[in-house]
Amino acid sequence: MLTPDQTRYARSGTVDIAFQTVGSGTRDIVVGIGWVSHLELLWELPETVHFLERLASLGRLILYDGRGTGMSDRPTGAPALDDLFPDLLAVLDAAGSSRAVVVGWLDKAAVALALAARHPERVEALVLGEALASAVPRPGHPAGLEAAVLERLADSVEHGAWGSGQLLQWIAPTASREPRVMAWWRRWERMSATPNTAAGLLRTLLDVDVRGLLHDVRVPVLVLHRAGSEFIPAAVVRWVAEELPDGRYVEVPGDELAAFFGDTDALMDEVEEFVAGTRTGADGDRVVSTMLVTDVVGSTARAAALGDRRWRELLEWHNQEVRRLLARHGGTEVDTAGDGFLATFELPSRAITCAVAMSQHLHEHGTEIRAGLHTGEVVRVDGAVRGVAVHVAARVAALGRAGEVLVTGTVRDLVLGSGRTLVPHGEHTFAGVPGTWEVLAVEVAGGSPSDGD
C-alpha cells in the first residue's frame, strides 16, 4: 500500500494549508477532495485508499485540506473562491510543482477552473467531478441546485446532524449501509470541520459562479458525472463541459457524490484514459504500438468536382492501394472511415517507411494524402484500439499538408540511427489531449517534407 509523506504546511497569506505528497512520477496530480476533508483519515478506509492508489498510478499525488477543514487553519467565516484558488497555488509552490493535472470535486471543481483560467501556466489538464459553474439557476444557465434544499441541509448540519453520519445517506446511499463505512464517516465529519464551518461551506456553494471564467480555460478538461445522482442535475454538469473550449463530458454509473465511494474503477478508468491514455481496468490487452493515421487532402472539393460515381471509384482504388502497401510493410488495418485509415505497426521505422511509400505512390497517381504517426500504449479490444495515443496520431495527421508525413517526438526518439531525417515542425497542443507535443516532418528524398512532390 502507498504511504503518504509526512503532512506539511503551505503558507497562503496568513493561513496554513495542510498537504501531503504521495508516490513519484514525471506528472504531478493535485487533488481537492471537495467540501470538507481530513488528509490522515483518508488513509484509514480501504475505499478511499483504493481511489488514491489509482490516482497515484498516474503520477506524483499532491493532496491538501482546504482552508477551514481537516488540518488546515480554520479562519472565522466561510472562505470565498478568491481565497481558495490562491491556497491551491500555495500548495503547488510548497510541493515544488511547476505544472499539474488538477482534480477537483464539487466546490473544488470551481477552484480548479479558477486556477486554470487565471494561472494557465500551472495547469496541464483538469479532471472535474460534479462541476458547477453556477450552483443555482442564473440567466443563460440551466437549472441548478435548489437553494431551499441546500439551506435545509446546512441547517440540519448546524443543529445536530453533523457527526451522526446522516449525510452519508445522500452522499453515498449504498456505502451508508456498511457499518464500518458509517463509523469511519462519523469520524470524518467530526475531524474534518465543526458543524458551523461545515454548514457555512455548504451555503458557500450557493455563491459559486465561475461562468465568466470558462472561456479562459484553455487546457483539456474531463467533466465527470454520476448518472444516478439526485442532488446534482446532469444538465448543469454537461453545460460546464459544453461551455469550455476543450471540455469532455462523461457519465459513469452510480449515484454517489463522493468520488471514492461506489464504482471507483469505472470512474478512474475514464480518468486514466484521459490523463495517461490507457485503462488498467479495461478488458483487453495493453500493448505499445505505432499508430499511422492518413486521409486524402481536399477530399470534399475533389468529390464535388468528380461526381459521386467517379469519386467512389477513386476511393475504392485508394483503399486498395493503401491496403496493399500496409501488407507490404507489416501494418495492420484497424479502421477506415471515408477517405481515412488507422493502422498499427510493431516498429515505428516500418510505419514511417509505409507512410512515405503511400504518400509518394498516391501522389504519382494524382491523389494527395497527409499522414500522422505516434507511438504509445493502447488497449486492444475486439480488433479495435483505443487510448490517447490514437487521438495524438489523428491530431498530428490533421496538422499536415499535402504530401507531409508528420511524427511526434516520441517516434523521433525511437528511430534514432535509422537514417531518417526529421525536420522540426514546432510544438503543438491538441484538443482533448493534455500537454504540449513536439512534431517533426519526415524529409522525403528528392524534395522537402512539405512540398508533396
BELJONOR-V562383 format. One line per field, one symbol per residue. ss: DSSP state (2 for helix, 1 for strand, 0 for the rest). phi: phi as a letter, one per 30 degrees, with the letter a starting at -180 (. if undefined). Layout:
ss->???
phi->???
//
This chain:
ss->000000011111001111111100000111110000000022220222222222220001111100000000000000002222222222222200000111111022222222222202221111111000010000000000002222222222222220000002222000222022222222222222002222222222222010222222000111111100000002222222222000111111000000000002222222222222000000001111111111110022222222022222222222222222222200011111100111111002222222222222222200001111111111111001110222222222222000001111222222000000011111111100111111111100000000000
phi->.dbddedbbccciccccdbbcbiakdccbcbcdjhbabeddeccbeddddeddddddcldcbcbcdejbhcdebddiddceddddddddddedddicdabdccbchdddddddddddcbddcbdabbcchdbdbdbebeibdecddedddddddddddbkddjciedddcdaedddddeddddddddeddddadeddeddddddedcdacedcedcdccdbcccbddcdcdcdeddddeeddddebcbcbcbdkbdddddcidddddddddddddcjbbddddkccbcbccccbaddiddddddddjddddddddddeddddddddddciccdcabbiccbbbcbdcdddddeddddeedddddcibcbbbbbacadbccbhicbbkdedddedddedddceidccbddddeddceidjdcccebjcbcceibdjcbdbbcddcejaddcdic
//
